[in-house]
Amino acid sequence: MLPESVGAVLMIGHFIVSIFNVQLGAPVIYTMPFETMEQCRFYGEQLPKDIQIDIEWKHSTRFECFTIGQFQELQRQQMQPQQGTAPATPEPGDEGV
């Protein structure tokens, strides 16, 4: 649970991408709390955007600021179990029908 003084959350993603636009592994994503959206945006703008690692690989940083309500809704959606039904399994003797 976030303290009441948090009014905004900065979500930052770090990606490593090849010259062929292929992502190397999963991105590193983390969040930072801020009191206001203005502080969040200011900090986000200070982050490096794209850094060439070598001739083939580039490090990209992306960010987005969310109000605390938006962030909590995102968390709630990720915590919900996926809706739907499991695929039906064939009954013994139904193979090849």
GITASUL-V345726 format. One record per backbone hydrogen bond with DSSP energy under -0.5 kcal/mol. NH is the residue of the N-H (numbers start at 0). CO is the residue of the C=O. If there is no record, write none. Layout:
BEGIN
nh | co
NH | CO
NH | CO
END
This chain:
BEGIN
nh | co
5 | 2
6 | 4
6 | 33
7 | 33
8 | 65
9 | 31
10 | 8
10 | 63
11 | 9
11 | 29
12 | 61
13 | 27
14 | 59
16 | 14
16 | 57
17 | 21
18 | 55
20 | 17
22 | 20
23 | 15
24 | 22
27 | 13
28 | 26
29 | 11
31 | 9
33 | 7
39 | 35
40 | 36
41 | 37
42 | 38
43 | 39
44 | 40
45 | 41
45 | 42
46 | 42
46 | 43
50 | 58
52 | 50
52 | 56
53 | 56
57 | 16
58 | 50
59 | 14
59 | 57
60 | 48
61 | 12
63 | 10
65 | 8
67 | 6
70 | 66
71 | 67
72 | 68
73 | 69
74 | 70
75 | 71
76 | 72
77 | 73
78 | 74
79 | 75
93 | 90
96 | 93
END
